[in-house]
């Protein structure tokens, strides 16, 4: 397992800046964004707009992954 104190494993300045900004966001924003995209996808599917429904429905997974990343940054912090 990698040691986070090892200088070889330090994050760059861009990553640190992104982590500092995303840590300010509440984690539930990402959950609500995922649920919202699923709801919009369901609506589009019901109205017959299948292509847009599939496109918007695929946003849920990235929103949830961003939420996990956000939670990890809050728990572990950045370098």
C-alpha positions as CSV (number, residue, x, y, z in Angstrom):
1,X,0.0,0.0,0.0
2,X,1.3,3.4,-0.9
3,X,2.4,5.8,1.9
4,X,0.7,9.2,1.5
5,X,3.6,10.9,3.2
6,X,6.0,9.7,0.5
7,X,7.2,12.7,-1.5
8,X,6.8,10.7,-4.7
9,X,3.1,10.5,-4.2
10,X,2.3,14.2,-3.7
11,X,-0.5,15.8,-5.7
12,X,0.1,18.7,-8.1
13,X,-1.1,22.2,-7.6
14,X,-4.1,21.8,-9.9
15,X,-5.3,18.7,-8.1
16,X,-4.9,20.5,-4.7
17,X,-6.9,23.5,-5.9
18,X,-9.7,21.2,-7.3
19,X,-9.8,19.2,-4.0
20,X,-9.9,22.4,-1.9
21,X,-12.9,23.7,-3.9
22,X,-14.8,20.4,-4.1
23,X,-14.4,19.9,-0.4
24,X,-16.5,23.0,0.1
25,X,-19.5,21.4,-1.6
26,X,-22.0,19.4,0.5
27,X,-21.8,15.7,-0.5
28,X,-25.6,15.4,-0.9
29,X,-25.5,17.7,-3.9
30,X,-24.1,14.9,-6.0
31,X,-26.7,12.5,-4.7
32,X,-29.5,14.9,-5.6
33,X,-27.9,15.6,-9.0
34,X,-27.9,11.8,-9.7
35,X,-31.5,11.4,-8.6
36,X,-32.4,14.5,-10.7
37,X,-30.8,13.1,-13.8
38,X,-32.6,9.8,-13.3
39,X,-35.9,11.7,-12.9
40,X,-35.3,13.8,-16.1
41,X,-34.4,10.6,-17.9
42,X,-37.6,9.0,-16.8
43,X,-39.6,12.0,-18.0
44,X,-37.9,12.0,-21.3
45,X,-38.4,8.3,-21.7
46,X,-42.1,8.7,-20.9
47,X,-42.5,11.5,-23.5
48,X,-40.9,9.4,-26.2
49,X,-37.5,11.2,-26.4
50,X,-35.4,8.0,-26.1
51,X,-32.1,9.3,-27.3
52,X,-32.1,12.3,-24.8
53,X,-33.4,10.0,-22.1
54,X,-30.4,7.6,-22.5
55,X,-28.0,10.6,-22.6
56,X,-29.3,12.2,-19.4
57,X,-29.7,8.9,-17.7
58,X,-26.0,8.2,-18.1
59,X,-25.1,11.2,-15.9
60,X,-26.2,9.5,-12.7
61,X,-23.0,7.3,-12.4
62,X,-20.6,10.2,-12.9
63,X,-22.5,12.3,-10.3
64,X,-22.3,9.5,-7.8
65,X,-18.6,8.9,-8.5
66,X,-18.0,12.7,-8.0
67,X,-19.8,12.3,-4.7
68,X,-17.6,9.5,-3.6
69,X,-14.5,11.5,-4.6
70,X,-15.9,14.5,-2.7
71,X,-16.4,12.4,0.4
72,X,-12.9,11.0,0.2
73,X,-11.4,14.4,-0.1
74,X,-13.3,15.5,3.0
75,X,-12.3,12.5,5.0
76,X,-8.7,12.1,3.9
77,X,-7.9,15.6,2.8
78,X,-5.4,16.6,0.2
79,X,-1.6,16.4,0.5
